[in-house]
Amino acid sequence: MKRLTHIPKSYALAGAALLLWLLAARVAFYPAWQAYRLHTRLDSQLQSGSTSGYQPALLKRKNENLKAVLALYKVDSSAYRNIMLTTLSALAEKAGVAVTELPDNLPEQAQGTAKYAIHKVGLEGDFAALTRFYHAAEAAPNIGRIRSARYVMPDRRQALERASKLKLYLFLETVN
């Protein structure tokens, strides 16, 4: 113990500074050096093309996302009309609109080899109620996805002759 007390302060300060510098270099420069080595290794692999073509994790995520999107459009074609009728009728009653037009059982483009079908649904009511219905129908399951919507104003002459209301035509897309 006596030997440590006889060390000159300048030597102790130099030793402490060297120890602090080594510790700082380890904390600051070693991670940067490791990152540089990893970068050069990955860059050489990329240049050789060994890992850039096949990325199983990316393909798996992409496949899961596509399945999720397809599930939004997928419907049971045999019971689609009944499900759509009950779902849209309940939503229309809640929103205070009238369903004026429903698609046939299966349109021509859905028969045969076509995988996709577009169904036109007509509704009648005021703008606020039709918009409430539109937003509720977007979230409704098992009716397909709304491909497009069209609001139609009645002619001015028709509106004056009888109490015509605003019409909304929804085009639902499904995957059979």
C-alpha angles and dihedrals in degrees: 000000000000091000092061093055092054094058110113115248092238091058092047090049092049091048092048091048091049091049091048091048091051091049092049091047090051092050097041108031105031095067090047090050091049091049090050092051091048090048093052091047093049092044091054090049090050092049091051090049095227097131106022099079103051119042110166096186092053092047091049093051091046092051092049091050091050091050090051092051092046090051089061091058099037117106136167101255095202095058098025097108093051094046092046092047094051094042096046093043091053092047092046092051091049092049095042099241132126124238106226103168134032129178123254120257094275123355121224095259091055094055122085120010100342113117098194130060132187118208123195118216122186125206135178131205143089121315098255093049092046091050091049088051091048093054092045091049091052090060096041115110127226098024098090125243127303106251096183142342131211127195113206124196116210117243114270092242092050091047091054095045095051135002098272118180134207114277129216123198116196121194110206120198120207137178113227 
